Amino acid sequence: MKQPIIIALFTLLLMGCQSQKATDTNSRDAEIANKVEVLLAQMTLEEKIAEMTQDAPANERLGIPVMKYGEALHGLWLVLDYYGNTTVYPQAVACASTWEPELIKKMASQTALEARALGVTHCYSPNLDVYAGDARYGRVEESYGEDPYLVSRMGVAFIQGLQGTGEEQFDENHVIATAKHFVGYPENRRGINGGFSDMSERRLREVYLPSFEAAVKEAEVGSVMPGHQDFNGIPCHMNTWLLKDILRDELGFDGFIVSDNNDVGRLETMHFISETRTKAAIAGLKAGVDMDLVIGKNVELSTYHENVLLDTVKQDHSLMKYIDEATSRILTAKYKLGLFDAEPIEIDEKTANAGREEHREFALEIAEKSIIMLKNDNDLLPLDLSKIKSLAVIGPNAHEKKPKKGTYKLLGGYSGLPPYYVSVLDGLKKKVGNKVQINYAKGCDIDSFSKDGFAGAVSAAKKSDAVVLVVGSSHKTCGEGGDRSDLDLYGVQKELVEAIHKTGKPVIVVLINGRPLSINYIAENIPSVLETWYGGMRAGDAVANVIFGDVNPGGKLTMSFPRSVGQVPVTYLERPDFIGSGKGKYRYSDKSPLFPFGYGLSYTTFEYSQPSLSASSIKADGKATVSVKVTNTGSRDGDEVVQMYIRDDYASVGRYNKMLKGFERISLKAGETKTVEFELNFENLSLLDKDLNKVVEPGTFTVSVGSSSQESDLKTVILTVNK
C-alpha cells in the first residue's frame, strides 16, 4: 500500500475517533441536562435556595449530594480545618519561577487525588490574577507573575491537572477548579487588597483577560470566582457586562460562578450600593453569581438564604428564572463529578491522611526547580563540603517549629498543615551531618524591631567559615491583607544583614518571601543571593541541595524587583516613554528594576546563537519558525529558560515595547548544544486595533530570544508581515 493512502486512512480514522468523542461528550451532556431538568422540577423553592451556597448540606429527600470545597493553590487546604498530612507544595509565585507548566499540571493532579481522598470536589484555585507590578499588594505571592502569557500557560496547566482532560475530566481522580479573581483584581491605586480597579477596556483585554480566556477556552474550567473589588465603578459581583457579556457570551463559559467570601453581601456592607441584603442578593443573582460563599456559614452574612430570598421570590415570580439557572448549574457540576453515584466520605482528625510520599518527593523537585540565583560573585556558591568546617545559619526565616495552632508562617497564604516542614536549618543539618559544625542564631524576629539577638548572631558568624543568612517575609508580613506601604525588609532585618556583613565572613543571603523586595543593600554588598520564595514543606532540603551544589539553580523571576517603593508599579510591560527632558527616567534615580523579569543565574553559563527564521516574511495569516541554538559553555550540567519576546515595530495603536510569547525550560549537559524553536503565528503577532479587534497588521516585527527580558540578554531578528 502506498504511503499517501496510509496517511489518508489514518486521517479518516482519527477524524472518526474525534467525531465519536464529540458525540459521546454531547450525549453525556444531554443526559446530564435531562437529569437536572427532572430533578429541578421536583425541588421546592426552599431546596433550590439551600443548594446555592458552598458545600450545601445533602438533600436527603431528593438524594442530592454535598459538593465539599477546599483551597488548592499549592496543595489542599480544608479551609476551617488543619488536620495535617496533606502535601504543601511551593507557593504559586515559586511554582511559576520554574517556568515549567508540566510541573504545575502534575502538582495539581496530585492535589486532586488528595482532595478526593478527603471528600473535596470543588477547589477555589488557581489564582489567575496578573500581578500589575505593585508589590505593596500582599497577594502577589498567589500569582504566577506579571506577564499575561506566562500566567495563562501556568493557569491552563494547573486547571488541566486538577480537573483532568478528555474522558478523565471530573472523574473520581479529579475535581472542579475555580479561576479567580475575575477580573483585573490587582489593578488598584494603592496596593490595597480589594481596592477599586479603574482601567481602559484595552488594558483589560491586553493584560488581565487572556489568562481567563485560556482557562475557559483551553482548560474548560468548571468554576469562576469574581473579585472583591468594583470594576470601573461597578462591583464585580453585580457586573453583568463582566459576568454575562464577556465571561459567558463572549468567552463561552458554561460552568458556575461562586462568589468570593461574603461578597454578594458586601454589595450592601462594603460597596454601599444595595440598601438591604435582599437587594444585594437579587443584584448578585441577576448578574449571574450562582453560589454564595460565606465561610463559616454565618447567617448574618449570608445572602442566598431563605431568610433573605424566600418571601421576595415568592412575591416576584420573575426572579425564579435566576434561581433555576443558578441551581441548574450547581446540579450539573455535581452530576459531572459523579457525586450522585459516590458514597460520602466522613473525615475527622483521626482518619485524615491524604498525603503521599511520592507527592512529598515531588514537592521537593518543584522547590529545587523554583530557586533563583540572583547573584554569585566570585563563585562563592556552591559551597564545597570538604573545605568548610563550620557554617553559621542565621535569620528569622532560618527555622520554624510546628505551630500549636494554624499552619506554618513560612509556607505562604492558603497553606494546609503538612505532616512536617523542613526549614533551612533542618535541611542544612541533614545535608552536612557531622561533617560541619552548624552555629545557629535567630538574630531577630520577622516582625520585631528588637536587636537583642544581634550579638548572638554576630558571634555565630565570627566563629564560622561562612554564613547562610535567611531573611525575607512571612505570613505575618505578606499575603492576603498583608499589604505594605514600603518594600524594604521589615523590622530590623536590614540592620541584621549589615551587622553580619561587617564580620567579613562570606555571606549567602537566602530570601524566603512572598513578594519582590527592594533589597538594595543586599544586592550591592552580599556576594551570593538566592530567591527561594515560600518553598513548601521541603523548602529546607531544596535550599541545602542548591547551596552545596547537588542541584544547579535554574529558576527565573516572574516578577521584576523594584529599587524602591517609589518605583512601583515596576514591570517589563512598558510602552515607549522616552519623551521630553526627563527622557522617560526618574530624576536622580535609576528607572530600571533591581532584578528584571525573566532573570536568573546558574552555576554554569549559556551561550545563545543569533536567532534564525524559517521565512523572513509571511502573510498576516501565515506562520514561521524562529530557532536559536543554546550551548552550555560551563563545566556543570544545568537548566536554562529560553524566552521569546515580540514587538510590533510600527502599528496603528500604542503597544508594549515587547511581550513574552514563548518560553521553554531545557536541560543541557556541560558542553551540550540544543536548538529551541518557537512558532510565529496570528495569535502571537496580533494586536488589538483601535476598535479592539484582534488583527495582524503588515509591517516589521522584532523577535527577541534570550535568557531574560532585559535588552542585554536578548538577541533579535526581524520578521516582515505582508498583506
C-alpha positions as CSV (number, residue, x, y, z in Angstrom):
1,M,0.0,0.0,0.0
2,K,1.4,3.4,-0.9
3,Q,2.2,5.9,1.9
4,P,-0.4,8.6,0.8
5,I,-3.1,6.0,1.1
6,I,-1.9,5.0,4.6
7,I,-1.9,8.6,5.7
8,A,-5.4,9.2,4.3
9,L,-6.7,6.2,6.0
10,F,-5.1,7.2,9.3
11,T,-6.6,10.7,8.9
12,L,-10.0,9.3,8.3
13,L,-9.7,7.1,11.4
14,L,-8.5,10.0,13.5
15,M,-11.4,12.1,12.3
16,G,-13.8,9.3,13.1
17,C,-12.4,9.0,16.7
18,Q,-12.6,12.7,17.2
19,S,-16.2,12.7,15.9
20,Q,-17.1,9.8,18.1
21,K,-15.6,11.5,21.1
22,A,-17.5,14.7,20.4
23,T,-20.7,12.6,20.0
24,D,-20.1,10.8,23.3
25,T,-19.5,14.2,25.1
26,N,-22.6,15.7,23.7
27,S,-24.6,12.6,24.6
28,R,-23.3,12.7,28.2
29,D,-24.0,16.5,28.5
30,A,-27.6,15.9,27.1
31,E,-28.1,13.1,29.6
32,I,-27.0,15.3,32.5
33,A,-29.1,18.2,31.3
34,N,-32.1,15.9,31.3
35,K,-31.4,14.6,34.8
36,V,-31.0,18.2,36.0
37,E,-34.3,19.3,34.5
38,V,-36.2,16.4,36.0
39,L,-34.6,17.0,39.4
40,L,-35.2,20.7,39.3
41,A,-38.9,20.1,38.7
42,Q,-39.1,18.2,41.9
43,M,-37.4,20.8,44.1
44,T,-39.1,23.3,46.3
45,L,-38.0,26.9,46.3
46,E,-36.5,26.4,49.8
47,E,-34.5,23.5,48.5
48,K,-33.2,25.5,45.5
49,I,-32.1,28.4,47.7
50,A,-30.4,25.9,50.0
51,E,-28.4,24.5,47.1
52,M,-27.0,27.9,46.2
53,T,-24.3,28.0,48.9
54,Q,-20.9,26.4,49.3
55,D,-20.9,22.7,50.4
56,A,-24.7,22.8,50.8
57,P,-25.9,20.0,53.0
58,A,-27.1,16.8,51.4
59,N,-30.8,16.9,50.4
60,E,-32.0,13.6,51.8
61,R,-35.4,13.8,50.2
62,L,-34.1,14.0,46.7
63,G,-30.7,12.4,47.1
64,I,-28.7,15.4,46.2
65,P,-25.1,15.0,47.5
66,V,-22.7,17.5,49.1
67,M,-20.1,19.2,46.9
68,K,-17.4,19.9,49.5
69,Y,-15.0,22.7,48.9
70,G,-11.3,23.4,49.7
71,E,-8.4,25.6,48.6
72,A,-5.8,24.1,46.4
73,L,-3.4,27.0,45.5
74,H,-0.3,24.9,46.4
75,G,-1.7,21.8,47.9
76,L,-5.0,21.0,49.6
77,W,-6.3,23.1,52.4
78,L,-9.6,22.4,54.1
79,V,-10.3,26.0,55.0
80,L,-11.6,25.6,58.5
81,D,-9.6,22.6,59.4
82,Y,-5.9,21.9,60.0
83,Y,-5.8,18.1,60.2
84,G,-2.4,17.9,58.5
85,N,-1.0,15.2,56.3
86,T,-1.7,17.0,53.1
87,T,1.2,17.9,50.8
88,V,2.1,21.5,50.8
89,Y,4.0,22.4,47.6
90,P,5.8,25.7,46.9
91,Q,3.7,28.8,46.8
92,A,2.3,29.9,43.4
93,V,4.9,32.5,42.8
94,A,7.6,29.8,43.3
95,C,5.8,27.3,41.1
96,A,5.8,29.9,38.3
97,S,9.5,30.5,38.8
98,T,10.1,27.0,37.4
99,W,8.8,28.2,34.0
100,E,7.7,24.6,33.6
101,P,3.9,24.2,33.2
102,E,4.1,20.4,33.2
103,L,5.3,20.5,36.8
104,I,2.3,22.6,37.8
105,K,0.0,20.2,36.0
106,K,1.4,17.3,37.8
107,M,1.2,19.1,41.2
108,A,-2.4,19.9,40.6
109,S,-3.2,16.3,39.6
110,Q,-1.6,15.1,42.9
111,T,-3.6,17.7,44.8
112,A,-6.8,16.4,43.2
113,L,-6.0,12.9,44.4
114,E,-5.6,14.2,47.9
115,A,-8.7,16.3,47.6
116,R,-10.8,13.3,46.6
117,A,-9.4,11.2,49.4
118,L,-10.8,13.8,51.8
119,G,-14.1,14.1,50.0
120,V,-13.3,17.5,48.5
121,T,-14.5,18.0,44.9
122,H,-14.6,21.8,44.4
123,C,-11.4,23.8,44.8
124,Y,-11.0,27.6,44.9
125,S,-7.9,27.7,42.8
126,P,-6.0,28.8,40.7
127,N,-5.3,32.5,41.1
128,L,-5.1,33.8,37.5
129,D,-4.6,37.5,38.5
130,V,-1.8,39.0,36.5
131,Y,0.4,40.8,39.1
132,A,0.5,44.5,38.0
133,G,3.9,45.4,39.2
134,D,2.9,46.8,42.6
135,A,4.4,44.6,45.3
136,R,2.8,46.6,48.1
137,Y,-0.2,44.3,47.4
138,G,0.3,41.3,49.7
139,R,-1.4,38.7,47.4
140,V,1.3,38.8,44.7
141,E,2.6,35.6,46.2
142,E,-0.5,33.8,44.9
143,S,0.1,35.0,41.4
144,Y,2.1,33.3,38.6
145,G,3.6,36.7,37.7
146,E,3.4,40.0,35.8
147,D,3.0,38.6,32.3
148,P,-0.3,37.5,30.8
149,Y,1.1,34.8,28.6
150,L,3.1,33.2,31.4
151,V,0.1,33.3,33.8
152,S,-2.1,31.8,31.0
153,R,0.3,28.9,30.5
154,M,0.6,28.1,34.2
155,G,-3.1,28.5,34.8
156,V,-4.1,26.2,32.0
157,A,-1.6,23.6,33.2
158,F,-3.0,23.8,36.8
159,I,-6.6,23.6,35.7
160,Q,-5.9,20.6,33.4
161,G,-4.1,18.8,36.3
162,L,-6.8,19.5,38.8
163,Q,-9.8,18.8,36.6
164,G,-8.3,16.2,34.2
165,T,-8.8,16.3,30.4
166,G,-10.8,14.3,27.9
167,E,-12.5,11.3,29.4
168,E,-10.7,11.8,32.7
169,Q,-12.2,15.3,33.2
170,F,-14.0,15.4,36.6
171,D,-13.6,11.7,37.1
172,E,-13.0,10.0,40.5
173,N,-9.4,11.3,40.5
174,H,-10.1,14.9,39.6
175,V,-12.1,17.9,40.9
176,I,-13.5,21.2,39.8
177,A,-11.1,24.2,39.6
178,T,-12.1,27.8,40.2
179,A,-10.4,30.5,38.2
180,K,-10.1,33.7,40.3
181,H,-10.4,36.6,40.7
182,F,-12.5,37.8,37.7
183,V,-11.1,40.2,36.6
184,G,-8.4,42.9,37.0
185,Y,-8.2,42.4,40.7
186,P,-4.6,43.6,41.3
187,E,-5.1,46.8,39.3
188,N,-5.7,49.1,42.3
189,R,-4.3,52.5,43.1
190,R,-2.6,52.0,46.5
191,G,-1.6,48.3,46.5
192,I,-4.6,47.6,48.8
193,N,-6.4,44.2,48.7
194,G,-9.9,44.8,47.3
195,G,-9.1,48.3,46.2
196,F,-11.1,49.6,43.3
197,S,-9.9,48.8,39.7
198,D,-10.2,51.6,37.1
199,M,-8.8,50.7,33.7
200,S,-9.5,51.0,30.0
201,E,-11.0,48.1,28.1
202,R,-7.8,47.9,26.1
203,R,-5.8,47.2,29.3
204,L,-8.4,44.7,30.5
205,R,-8.1,42.8,27.2
206,E,-4.4,43.0,26.8
207,V,-3.3,42.2,30.3
208,Y,-5.9,40.8,32.6
209,L,-8.4,38.9,30.4
210,P,-6.0,36.5,28.5
211,S,-5.4,34.2,31.4
212,F,-9.2,33.7,32.0
213,E,-9.8,33.3,28.3
214,A,-7.3,30.5,28.2
215,A,-8.8,29.0,31.3
216,V,-12.3,28.9,29.7
217,K,-11.4,28.0,26.1
218,E,-8.4,25.7,26.6
219,A,-8.8,24.2,30.0
220,E,-12.6,24.3,30.2
221,V,-12.5,25.5,33.8
222,G,-15.6,24.4,35.7
223,S,-16.0,27.4,38.1
224,V,-15.1,31.1,38.2
225,M,-14.9,33.5,41.2
226,P,-15.3,37.3,40.8
227,G,-13.0,39.7,42.5
228,H,-13.8,41.6,45.7
229,Q,-13.4,45.0,44.0
230,D,-15.5,47.3,41.9
231,F,-14.5,47.4,38.3
232,N,-14.8,50.9,36.7
233,G,-17.4,51.7,39.4
234,I,-19.5,48.5,39.2
235,P,-18.7,45.8,41.8
236,C,-17.6,42.6,40.1
237,H,-20.3,40.6,41.9
238,M,-23.1,42.6,40.2
239,N,-21.2,43.4,37.0
240,T,-23.4,42.0,34.2
241,W,-21.0,43.2,31.5
242,L,-18.2,41.2,33.0
243,L,-20.0,38.1,34.2
244,K,-22.5,37.7,31.4
245,D,-21.5,39.7,28.3
246,I,-17.8,38.8,28.5
247,L,-17.4,35.7,30.6
248,R,-20.4,33.7,29.4
249,D,-21.4,35.1,26.0
250,E,-18.0,36.1,24.6
251,L,-15.7,33.5,26.2
252,G,-18.3,30.8,26.3
253,F,-18.0,29.9,30.0
254,D,-20.7,27.3,30.9
255,G,-19.8,26.4,34.4
256,F,-21.0,28.0,37.7
257,I,-19.9,31.2,39.3
258,V,-19.1,31.2,43.0
259,S,-18.8,34.4,45.0
260,D,-15.7,35.4,46.9
261,N,-16.2,35.2,50.6
262,N,-19.2,37.4,51.8
263,D,-19.0,39.4,48.6
264,V,-22.6,39.3,47.5
265,G,-23.5,40.7,50.9
266,R,-20.8,43.3,50.6
267,L,-22.8,44.9,47.8
268,E,-24.6,46.3,50.8
269,T,-21.9,46.5,53.5
270,M,-18.7,47.5,51.6
271,H,-19.8,49.0,48.3
272,F,-22.9,50.6,49.7
273,I,-24.9,50.1,46.5
274,S,-27.7,47.8,47.7
275,E,-29.6,49.2,50.7
276,T,-30.6,45.7,52.0
277,R,-29.2,42.2,51.9
278,T,-32.2,41.2,49.8
279,K,-31.4,43.8,47.2
280,A,-27.8,42.6,47.3
281,A,-28.8,39.0,46.8
282,I,-31.0,40.0,43.8
283,A,-28.2,42.0,42.2
284,G,-25.8,39.1,42.5
285,L,-28.4,36.7,41.1
286,K,-29.2,38.8,38.1
287,A,-25.5,39.3,37.3
288,G,-25.1,35.5,37.3
289,V,-23.5,34.7,40.6
290,D,-24.7,31.1,41.2
291,M,-23.2,30.3,44.6
292,D,-22.9,32.4,47.8
293,L,-19.7,31.7,49.6
294,V,-19.9,32.5,53.3
295,I,-17.1,30.7,55.1
296,G,-18.4,29.5,58.4
297,K,-22.0,29.9,57.1
298,N,-22.8,32.9,59.3
299,V,-26.5,33.5,58.7
300,E,-25.9,37.2,59.4
301,L,-23.6,37.4,56.4
302,S,-25.5,35.1,54.0
303,T,-27.5,36.4,51.1
304,Y,-28.6,33.3,49.2
305,H,-30.6,32.2,52.3
306,E,-34.3,31.6,52.7
307,N,-34.4,34.3,55.4
308,V,-33.3,36.8,52.8
309,L,-34.7,35.5,49.5
310,L,-37.7,33.3,50.1
311,D,-40.5,35.8,50.6
312,T,-39.2,38.2,47.9
313,V,-39.0,35.4,45.2
314,K,-42.5,34.2,46.1
315,Q,-43.8,37.7,45.6
316,D,-41.8,38.3,42.4
317,H,-42.0,35.2,40.2
318,S,-39.8,36.8,37.6
319,L,-36.8,36.1,39.9
320,M,-37.4,32.3,39.6
321,K,-35.5,32.1,36.4
322,Y,-32.4,33.3,38.1
323,I,-32.9,30.8,40.9
324,D,-33.4,28.0,38.5
325,E,-30.3,28.9,36.4
326,A,-28.1,29.0,39.4
327,T,-29.4,25.7,40.9
328,S,-29.2,24.0,37.5
329,R,-25.5,25.0,37.0
330,I,-24.6,23.7,40.5
331,L,-26.5,20.4,40.0
332,T,-24.8,20.0,36.6
333,A,-21.5,20.2,38.3
334,K,-22.4,17.6,40.9
335,Y,-23.5,15.2,38.1
336,K,-20.3,15.8,36.1
337,L,-18.3,15.0,39.2
338,G,-20.2,11.7,39.7
339,L,-21.3,12.7,43.2
340,F,-24.8,11.2,42.8
341,D,-23.2,7.8,42.4
342,A,-20.5,8.1,45.1
343,E,-20.5,7.2,48.7
344,P,-20.0,10.2,51.1
345,I,-16.6,10.3,52.8
346,E,-16.5,11.1,56.5
347,I,-13.3,12.7,57.7
348,D,-12.0,13.7,61.1
349,E,-8.7,14.4,62.7
350,K,-8.0,10.7,63.3
351,T,-8.7,9.5,59.8
352,A,-7.3,12.4,57.7
353,N,-4.2,11.1,55.9
354,A,-4.3,12.2,52.2
355,G,-0.6,12.9,51.7
356,R,1.5,10.5,49.8
357,E,5.3,10.1,50.0
358,E,5.7,10.4,46.2
359,H,3.8,13.7,46.4
360,R,6.3,15.0,49.1
361,E,9.2,14.0,46.9
362,F,7.7,15.9,44.0
363,A,7.2,18.9,46.2
364,L,11.0,18.8,46.7
365,E,11.6,18.7,42.9
366,I,9.4,21.8,42.4
367,A,11.1,23.6,45.2
368,E,14.5,22.9,43.7
369,K,13.5,24.0,40.3
370,S,11.9,27.2,41.6
371,I,15.0,28.6,43.3
372,I,16.5,31.6,41.5
373,M,20.1,32.7,41.9
374,L,20.2,36.5,41.8
375,K,23.9,36.9,42.5
376,N,27.0,34.8,42.9
377,D,30.1,37.0,42.9
378,N,33.4,35.1,42.7
379,D,31.5,31.8,42.5
380,L,31.0,31.7,46.3
381,L,28.3,29.1,45.6
382,P,28.2,26.2,45.6
383,L,29.9,25.6,48.9
384,D,32.4,22.7,49.0
385,L,31.6,20.4,51.8
386,S,35.2,19.3,52.1
387,K,36.5,22.8,52.6
388,I,34.4,24.2,55.4
389,K,34.4,23.1,59.0
390,S,31.7,25.4,60.4
391,L,28.6,27.1,59.0
392,A,26.5,29.8,60.6
393,V,22.8,29.7,59.9
394,I,21.2,33.0,60.9
395,G,18.0,34.9,60.5
396,P,14.3,35.0,61.4
397,N,13.4,32.7,58.5
398,A,16.1,30.1,59.1
399,H,13.8,27.9,61.2
400,E,10.2,27.5,62.2
401,K,8.8,25.0,64.7
402,K,5.4,23.2,64.2
403,P,2.7,25.6,65.3
404,K,0.3,24.7,68.0
405,K,-2.5,26.3,66.0
406,G,-3.0,27.1,62.3
407,T,-0.1,26.4,59.9
408,Y,3.5,27.4,59.3
409,K,4.1,31.1,58.6
410,L,6.8,30.2,56.1
411,L,4.6,28.3,53.8
412,G,2.7,31.3,52.5
413,G,-1.0,32.0,52.3
414,Y,-3.7,29.4,51.6
415,S,-1.5,26.6,53.0
416,G,-2.7,23.4,54.6
417,L,-0.8,21.8,57.5
418,P,1.8,19.3,56.3
419,P,2.9,16.4,58.5
420,Y,6.3,18.2,58.7
421,Y,8.1,21.2,57.5
422,V,11.9,21.2,56.6
423,S,13.4,24.6,57.5
424,V,16.6,25.8,56.0
425,L,18.3,25.0,59.4
426,D,16.8,21.5,59.2
427,G,17.9,21.0,55.6
428,L,21.4,22.1,56.2
429,K,21.8,20.0,59.3
430,K,20.6,17.0,57.4
431,K,22.9,17.8,54.4
432,V,26.2,18.2,56.4
433,G,25.6,15.6,59.1
434,N,28.5,15.6,61.5
435,K,31.0,16.9,58.8
436,V,30.3,20.5,59.5
437,Q,29.5,22.4,62.7
438,I,26.3,24.3,62.4
439,N,26.1,27.5,64.5
440,Y,22.5,28.7,64.6
441,A,21.3,32.1,65.8
442,K,17.9,33.7,65.1
443,G,19.2,37.2,65.2
444,C,15.7,38.9,65.2
445,D,12.1,38.2,64.7
446,I,10.5,38.8,61.3
447,D,8.0,41.4,62.7
448,S,10.1,42.9,65.6
449,F,12.3,45.9,66.0
450,S,14.4,44.4,68.8
451,K,18.1,43.9,68.2
452,D,18.6,41.9,71.3
453,G,19.6,38.8,69.2
454,F,22.2,40.6,67.2
455,A,25.1,39.8,69.5
456,G,24.4,36.1,69.3
457,A,24.1,36.2,65.5
458,V,27.4,38.1,65.1
459,S,29.1,35.7,67.5
460,A,27.8,32.7,65.4
461,A,29.1,34.3,62.2
462,K,32.5,35.1,63.6
463,K,33.2,31.5,64.6
464,S,32.1,30.1,61.3
465,D,33.7,29.7,57.9
466,A,30.7,31.0,56.0
467,V,27.2,32.3,56.8
468,V,23.8,31.4,55.4
469,L,21.6,34.4,56.3
470,V,17.8,33.7,55.9
471,V,15.6,36.8,55.7
472,G,12.5,38.0,53.9
473,S,8.9,37.9,54.9
474,S,6.3,35.5,56.3
475,H,2.6,35.3,56.5
476,K,2.8,37.8,59.3
477,T,4.1,40.5,56.9
478,C,2.8,39.3,53.5
479,G,-0.2,37.5,52.0
480,E,-3.9,38.4,51.8
481,G,-4.4,41.5,53.9
482,G,-0.6,41.8,54.2
483,D,-0.4,45.0,52.1
484,R,2.5,47.3,52.9
485,S,3.5,50.9,52.3
486,D,7.2,50.1,51.7
487,L,9.0,47.2,50.2
488,D,12.2,47.1,52.4
489,L,12.9,44.2,54.6
490,Y,10.5,44.6,57.6
491,G,11.7,45.3,61.1
492,V,15.5,45.2,61.7
493,Q,16.3,42.6,59.1
494,K,18.4,45.0,57.0
495,E,20.4,46.0,60.1
496,L,21.0,42.4,60.8
497,V,22.3,41.9,57.3
498,E,24.6,44.8,57.7
499,A,25.9,43.5,61.1
500,I,26.7,40.1,59.6
501,H,28.3,41.6,56.5
502,K,30.6,43.6,58.7
503,T,32.1,40.5,60.2
504,G,33.9,40.0,56.9
505,K,32.7,36.4,56.6
506,P,31.4,35.0,53.2
507,V,27.7,35.5,53.3
508,I,24.9,33.8,51.3
509,V,21.6,35.5,51.7
510,V,18.6,33.2,51.3
511,L,15.3,35.0,50.7
512,I,12.2,33.3,51.9
513,N,9.4,35.7,51.0
514,G,6.1,36.2,49.1
515,R,6.7,39.5,47.2
516,P,9.6,41.3,45.4
517,L,11.6,43.4,47.9
518,S,13.7,46.4,47.5
519,I,16.9,44.8,48.8
520,N,19.5,47.3,47.5
521,Y,22.0,46.8,50.3
522,I,22.0,43.0,49.8
523,A,22.3,43.4,46.0
524,E,25.3,45.8,46.4
525,N,27.1,44.1,49.2
526,I,26.3,40.4,49.6
527,P,28.2,38.1,47.2
528,S,25.6,35.4,46.8
529,V,21.8,35.8,46.9
530,L,19.1,33.1,46.4
531,E,15.5,33.9,45.9
532,T,13.5,30.8,47.2
533,W,10.1,32.3,47.8
534,Y,7.9,30.1,50.0
535,G,9.3,26.7,49.0
536,G,6.7,24.4,50.5
537,M,7.1,21.6,53.1
538,R,10.5,20.5,51.6
539,A,12.0,24.1,51.3
540,G,15.0,23.5,53.5
541,D,16.0,20.3,51.6
542,A,15.8,22.2,48.3
543,V,17.9,25.2,49.7
544,A,20.6,22.8,51.1
545,N,20.8,20.9,47.8
546,V,21.4,24.2,45.9
547,I,23.9,25.6,48.4
548,F,26.1,22.5,48.3
549,G,25.7,22.0,44.5
550,D,23.7,18.8,44.3
551,V,21.2,21.0,42.4
552,N,22.1,23.7,39.9
553,P,19.6,26.6,40.3
554,G,17.6,27.2,37.1
555,G,14.6,29.2,38.2
556,K,13.8,32.6,36.7
557,L,11.9,35.6,38.1
558,T,8.3,36.1,37.1
559,M,8.2,39.5,38.8
560,S,10.5,42.5,38.5
561,F,12.2,43.6,41.7
562,P,11.9,47.3,42.5
563,R,14.7,49.5,43.7
564,S,12.3,51.4,46.0
565,V,8.5,51.7,46.7
566,G,8.6,54.9,44.7
567,Q,9.3,52.9,41.6
568,V,6.1,50.8,41.6
569,P,4.5,49.7,39.5
570,V,7.7,48.2,38.1
571,T,7.2,45.7,35.2
572,Y,8.8,44.9,31.9
573,L,5.4,45.5,30.3
574,E,6.1,49.1,29.3
575,R,5.1,51.3,26.4
576,P,7.6,53.7,24.7
577,D,8.2,56.7,27.1
578,F,11.4,58.4,26.2
579,I,9.7,61.8,25.7
580,G,10.7,65.3,26.9
581,S,13.5,66.4,29.1
582,G,13.0,63.5,31.6
583,K,13.6,61.0,28.8
584,G,11.4,58.5,30.5
585,K,13.6,58.3,33.6
586,Y,13.4,59.2,37.2
587,R,15.5,62.2,38.0
588,Y,18.4,61.3,40.3
589,S,17.5,57.6,40.4
590,D,17.6,54.5,38.2
591,K,14.4,53.6,36.4
592,S,15.4,50.0,35.7
593,P,14.4,47.2,38.1
594,L,16.8,45.9,40.6
595,F,16.4,42.5,39.0
596,P,14.3,42.1,35.8
597,F,11.5,39.8,34.7
598,G,12.9,36.5,33.5
599,Y,16.2,36.9,35.2
600,G,18.1,34.1,37.0
601,L,21.7,32.8,37.1
602,S,23.2,29.4,37.1
603,Y,26.4,27.6,38.3
604,T,27.1,27.2,34.6
605,T,27.0,29.6,31.6
606,F,24.9,29.5,28.5
607,E,25.6,31.0,25.0
608,Y,22.9,31.9,22.5
609,S,23.4,31.9,18.8
610,Q,21.9,34.5,16.6
611,P,18.2,33.6,16.1
612,S,17.1,32.5,12.6
613,L,13.8,32.5,10.8
614,S,12.4,29.7,8.6
615,A,10.9,32.5,6.5
616,S,11.9,36.2,6.6
617,S,8.4,37.3,5.5
618,I,4.9,35.8,5.8
619,K,1.4,36.8,5.2
620,A,-0.8,38.0,8.1
621,D,-2.4,34.6,8.4
622,G,0.8,32.7,7.8
623,K,3.3,31.0,10.1
624,A,7.1,31.0,10.5
625,T,9.5,29.5,13.0
626,V,12.3,31.2,14.9
627,S,15.0,29.0,16.2
628,V,18.1,29.5,18.3
629,K,21.0,27.3,19.4
630,V,21.8,27.3,23.1
631,T,25.1,25.9,24.4
632,N,26.1,25.1,27.9
633,T,29.6,26.7,27.9
634,G,30.4,25.8,31.5
635,S,31.6,22.7,33.4
636,R,28.3,21.8,35.1
637,D,25.0,20.4,33.8
638,G,22.2,22.9,34.1
639,D,18.8,24.2,33.1
640,E,18.1,27.3,31.1
641,V,14.8,29.0,30.4
642,V,14.8,30.2,26.8
643,Q,12.4,33.2,26.4
644,M,10.9,34.7,23.2
645,Y,9.5,38.3,23.1
646,I,7.8,40.0,20.2
647,R,7.4,43.7,19.3
648,D,5.2,45.1,16.5
649,D,7.6,47.8,15.4
650,Y,5.1,50.2,13.9
651,A,1.4,49.8,14.4
652,S,-1.9,51.8,14.3
653,V,-2.2,51.8,18.1
654,G,0.2,52.1,21.1
655,R,1.5,48.8,22.5
656,Y,4.1,47.4,24.8
657,N,7.8,47.5,23.9
658,K,7.8,43.7,24.0
659,M,5.7,40.9,25.2
660,L,6.6,37.4,26.2
661,K,5.1,35.0,23.6
662,G,7.0,31.8,24.1
663,F,9.3,30.0,26.6
664,E,10.9,26.6,27.2
665,R,13.0,25.2,30.0
666,I,15.7,23.0,28.7
667,S,18.4,20.8,30.4
668,L,21.9,20.9,29.0
669,K,24.9,18.8,29.9
670,A,28.2,20.6,30.1
671,G,29.3,21.4,26.5
672,E,25.9,20.3,25.0
673,T,24.0,22.4,22.4
674,K,20.3,22.2,21.8
675,T,18.1,24.0,19.3
676,V,14.9,25.6,20.6
677,E,12.1,26.6,18.2
678,F,9.1,28.9,18.6
679,E,6.3,29.3,16.1
680,L,5.3,32.8,15.0
681,N,1.6,32.9,14.1
682,F,-1.5,35.0,14.0
683,E,-2.1,34.6,17.8
684,N,1.3,35.9,19.0
685,L,1.8,38.5,16.3
686,S,-1.7,40.1,16.7
687,L,-2.7,43.2,18.5
688,L,-6.0,44.9,19.3
689,D,-6.7,47.7,16.8
690,K,-8.5,50.9,17.6
691,D,-11.8,49.1,17.6
692,L,-10.3,46.3,19.9
693,N,-10.4,43.8,17.1
694,K,-7.6,41.2,17.1
695,V,-5.6,41.7,13.9
696,V,-2.1,41.3,12.5
697,E,-1.0,44.5,10.8
698,P,1.5,44.4,7.9
699,G,5.0,45.6,8.8
700,T,8.1,44.5,10.7
701,F,8.2,42.6,13.9
702,T,11.2,42.4,16.2
703,V,11.5,38.9,17.6
704,S,13.9,38.7,20.6
705,V,15.2,35.5,22.1
706,G,17.3,35.2,25.2
707,S,17.7,34.5,28.9
708,S,15.7,37.4,30.4
709,S,13.6,40.4,29.5
710,Q,16.5,42.9,29.7
711,E,17.8,44.0,26.4
712,S,21.4,42.9,27.1
713,D,20.2,39.3,27.5
714,L,18.4,39.2,24.2
715,K,19.3,38.7,20.5
716,T,16.9,39.8,17.8
717,V,15.8,39.1,14.3
718,I,13.3,40.9,12.1
719,L,10.2,39.3,10.6
720,T,8.2,41.1,7.9
721,V,4.5,40.5,7.6
722,N,2.8,41.3,4.3
723,K,-0.8,41.9,3.4
